[in-house]
Amino acid sequence: MSERAEPAPDEPPSRSGTWRGRSDTDPVRHTTDPVRHTAAVVADRFDRITWRDTYEQSAGLREVAEELTGRHGHATDLLTDVFLAAYKVRPRLRERAEMAPSRLVNHTVVSSLVESPEFAQLRRETAGDPYAAAMAVLAQAAAVRRMLERSREAQERAARASRAQQDADDAAAAVDEALRRAADETDEDGPAPAADAVRQAIDAADAADAAEAAARRAAQHATRALAAAAPGIRAAARNAAGKAAEAVREEAALMRAWGVAPGELERMPFDERARLAERLRTGRLARWAELIGRFRQMADGERARKMENATGELVGVTLGDDLSRVIPSELAGLGLPELRAVFAARYAAGELMLYDARGERPTGQGAIIACVDTSHSMYAAGPGGVTREAWSKACALALLDQARHAGRDFVGILFSAADKLQVFRFPADAPRPAGIDPILDFAETFLGGGTSYQAPLTAAAGLLAEEFDDAARTRGDIVMITDDECGVTEEWMRGWNDAKHRLGFRVFGVAVGAPRATETGSVLEALCDNLRSIEDLTDVHAAADLFRVI
């Protein structure tokens, strides 16, 4: 046995020395414990401000937090962690040992998400974008709910461990207070009152020992419960991250299809962006997105072929002095000193062999005006379920892009019967480009009724005349998109031809699912300089030549 020093006659036998000797390293002591965190993802002040602002702006996040709080007492902390894991470029998780016992379930859920390959793909879409990160949280809400259900026992065990830890901390504080009183009374009143204080300290130490043991047992139970729930949580996390990534990608693709630039989205307030996304996901617009996206892509490709004062398609070899088109075999001569003089002589004489190319130059300078038929018959669906209206509006929106790239005004005229006409103007010299809302209004408007050619074409010619009077611009382009054939009066036709001659505009006709309108001698053929028929409404390339010549 080891020897122990005997106590002084007036000093009561005490285990307070044992507590003092152990107190500096005891993990239960609140004075030496590491800080126990309630957040699994390490975040700075700016990250927390971003989350708080996003949470305040998003009714969806608040609803999810309120609903989950009924299942999990720390749901808001969990949603904060999920948001920051998606928002931060390189999220870092705290060690499990740093977490408060009550937040161990949160740590397990978030670590399961972050460690999945699907979540890495998700962060490519959400990193640095608060809206996209919030959308990822909402997309994973149902899966998070299931994960919490799977970990219900672990949550209960963690709550008990947290309470036991608090009890142990309180007991440790009681020992500290008893020891402090014993020390104070020894100094002031001598050993007799101090003996009572020391006995109280001993009793407090016994209670602290019991609380410590209870806290450790509770923590062990919580750890085992979490380990049992972990496989199910990991599987649910992978599935949730995959679905969230798909949802975020789909919305990004939807925005791109409608021509909403990333910079415009970043400047858009949260609620406005959420309303826009909802508008694009619902109704007829949702069914048009893929078609509109293909039209934009096709038009972009056609624009790439149109370069002012540049060579175009290669058609052979010719002679000349344009050094930008010299063929490689001619250039090879410059590598030999003895042939450099020959090259210089041939260059001076204009006899170098060059690639021969046929250039394509834009000719329109006035406004581009799309007259789109919105009579009842345009609502009919063709092959692939695409309606005539959808094809026509998608083509018109691609023409709007065409006008913007060329710095030209664009006007969309929706027409049906003679008394039904609606005009949407998108001027090139506006202080700010038109936002997405007027474009969606143009796309969504459908007038119904019969068909009249005279009303929209008269309005189009009037707009070009106004442009000519104000800015002396001529050579506008009118694109008439319809599925019907209707008559015009001789008097109106004479005025139409006079306007074409005076203003120098061109008229392109597109008969959507109406081959009769393109027959020889039809009214549409007489009105148009260039006419084509569209039978397959899934084919956007049938209109490709419009974007080469307009």
HELIX and SHEET records of a PDB file:
HELIX    1   1 SER A   16  SER A   23  1                                   8    
HELIX    2   2 ARG A   45  GLN A   57  1                                  13    
HELIX    3   3 ALA A   59  THR A   69  1                                  11    
HELIX    4   4 ALA A   75  TYR A   87  1                                  13    
HELIX    5   5 ARG A   96  GLU A   98  5                                   3    
HELIX    6   6 PRO A  101  ARG A  103  5                                   3    
HELIX    7   7 LEU A  104  VAL A  114  1                                  11    
HELIX    8   8 PRO A  117  THR A  126  1                                  10    
HELIX    9   9 PRO A  130  ALA A  139  1                                  10    
HELIX   10  10 ALA A  141  ARG A  150  1                                  10    
HELIX   11  11 ARG A  152  ASP A  189  1                                  38    
HELIX   12  12 PRO A  191  ALA A  257  1                                  67    
HELIX   13  13 PRO A  262  ARG A  267  1                                   6    
HELIX   14  14 PHE A  270  ARG A  281  1                                  12    
HELIX   15  15 GLY A  283  ALA A  304  1                                  22    
HELIX   16  16 LEU A  323  ARG A  325  5                                   3    
HELIX   17  17 PRO A  328  ALA A  332  1                                   5    
HELIX   18  18 GLY A  333  GLY A  335  5                                   3    
HELIX   19  19 PRO A  337  ALA A  349  1                                  13    
HELIX   20  20 HIS A  376  TYR A  379  5                                   4    
HELIX   21  21 PRO A  383  GLY A  385  5                                   3    
HELIX   22  22 ARG A  388  ALA A  406  1                                  19    
HELIX   23  23 ILE A  436  GLU A  444  1                                   9    
HELIX   24  24 GLN A  454  ALA A  471  1                                  18    
HELIX   25  25 GLU A  490  LEU A  503  1                                  14    
HELIX   26  26 PRO A  515  THR A  518  5                                   4    
HELIX   27  27 VAL A  523  LEU A  527  1                                   5    
HELIX   28  28 HIS A  541  ALA A  543  5                                   3    
HELIX   29  29 ALA A  544  VAL A  549  1                                   6    
SHEET    1   A 2 GLU A 313  GLY A 320  0                                        
SHEET    2   A 2 LEU A 352  ARG A 358 -1                                        
SHEET    1   B 6 LEU A 421  PHE A 426  0                                        
SHEET    2   B 6 PHE A 410  PHE A 415 -1                                        
SHEET    3   B 6 ILE A 368  ASP A 373  1                                        
SHEET    4   B 6 ASP A 477  THR A 482  1                                        
SHEET    5   B 6 ARG A 506  VAL A 512  1                                        
SHEET    6   B 6 ASN A 530  ILE A 534  1                                        
END                                                                             
